[in-house]
Structures are given as structure tokens and as C-alpha cells.
């Protein structure tokens, strides 16, 4: 059955081209559409284009509902602010009021130390003059040591009050801030994906969803055809395939075309499209045809339409 179909196809091609020159091939125009989709699912809330519209690059295309993504972005922004505040707090000492309280306590302790030193000096002189017992001197010396220790403690507290947090704590807070910023960037990206714009100028070939419909992630919503994305596809018998090369000039004719459209070969198939089930003998080798693609010249592609039958001829002298 496959053999019969292939033979009929070759017969039709041979019959259709019987009255044409050897370098004259039938074909058709084909389009490479740009399909706009979003990686995030949602309900289509706004559609800015309709089928047949001529659109410019960066024009609005469609918008999906954004309530969830907008709330996620606000949450992420709040986390960034909290992380920034925590890092700033760790990079500085205590509040000025707390530092002032420690400094006041240090002043009191220094005054008490001076009094203890004076008392110790008097007690020492009285012991030397034998007015009091040596035990009283030991008590005065203990008071000096006590007040000196209190002064040392408050001086250390004052130094600590002016210091930032430990380096490990600051580094951990900095990493928390980076994580919050990354989460915010992700939330902003997800929100941005709900709004799609036209990536390239062209014509809207189709609109696949309507406002209010639920769009699955990755499903195209709008299909755009840029004029430069029109290509020509035709088939060449095996005996003439070897003479073709990439970049070779061809001439395109179609019904309704005022003048031939120049084009260049852009693709040569590496395998035959219709292969005879028999061995590659000299008798059946001519039944093989290879697919060829060509690109119309800049500014000429808009004259052709997808699916339109065309006739391609190799340019003379090329």
C-alpha cells in the first residue's frame, strides 16, 4: 500500500511538471509562527489584540490575573526590609540612651572608688599612728578592690555597648538579606510573567483564548506571524538535487503576484522525503525527491501567505 501511494505521488508530481522546464518546481509557502505563552497558569483577564491585527514590537498582548503574585511580591518586599533592618542593627552598637546609662553608672563607680581610696589612705595613716587596729585597714583595702572591680566592669560594658555584633552574626544576617532579595526578585519575575508583550512586529495569526478562560502554564495565547518568517518549501528530484547549494538564488511565482519574488535556498534536506521501497537502482533512483526550503528577499515575504501554492524556478546563471 505504501509502495502504491509513493508511486502515485511521484506520478502526480511528474504529470504536474511534465510541461514545465527541468528547473521548475511546485511548492507552497509556509510560516514560522511566534506563539506567546506564559510559564505560569492563570485566568486571562485582559486581551489586547485580535486575530488579523497588525502589531508592533513591545505592544501589549495579554494579561493574566495577578492577585496571588502581587501578594507574594509584597510579602517578599517586607522580608527584605526586615532583613535590612536586622543587619543594620547588628552593624552598630547599643542605642544612645543605653550607652548613656552605662556611662552614668561608670561615673558613680569611679566616684565610689575615689572615696574608697581616700578612706584607705586615712585608715593606713591611723594604723601607722596606732590609733586603730590593722583589721580596719584590711576592710578599707577590700572596699578599694571592690570599687576598682566595679569600675573595670562598667568600662568593659561601655566598650561592648559601642561595638557591633560578632562577625559570625553579621555574616549570617547578610546571608539572610541576600536570600530575601533573591525571593523578592523571583516574586517580581513571576508577577512580570503574567503580563506579556509582542516580541516582534507582525500580524496576529490567531488568538487561542478569550477573556475569562483559564490558561494552562506554557499554553500559547496569541500567535504572531512576522513577515520575515515566511519560507518556501518545494521538492526536487534526486538527479537535480546534487546541483543545488545553500544561498542559491531562486525565483518564485504565484497566482496574483504582480512580479516574480526573488528568494535564496536556506535549507537542503539530508534525507529523501519519498523513498521507493525497492533498492536504489538506476531505474528507480529518480523517484526520490528531497525537500528544499528558501527564504524570500527582505521586503518581499509579505507578498506571500501561508499555504499559498507557488512555483519555484532556479535563477538563470546561478
Buried (B, 14 or more C-beta within 10 A) or exposed (E): EEEEEBBEBBEEBEEEBEEEEEBBBBBBBBBEBBEBBBEBEBEBBEBBBEEEBEBEEEBBBBBBBBEEBBEBBEEBBEBBEEBBEBBEBBEEBBEEEEBEBBBEBBEEBBEBBEEBBEBBEEBBEBBEEEEBEEEBBEEBBEBBEEBBEBBEEBBEBBEEBEEEBEEEEBEBBBEBBEEBBEBBEEBBEBBBBBBBEBBBBBBBBBBBBEEEEEBEEEEBBBBBBBBBBBBBBBBBBBEBBEEBEEEBBBBBEBEEBEEBBBBBBBEBBEEBEBBBEEEEEEEBBBBBBBBBBBBBEEEBBEBBEBEBEBBBBBBEEE
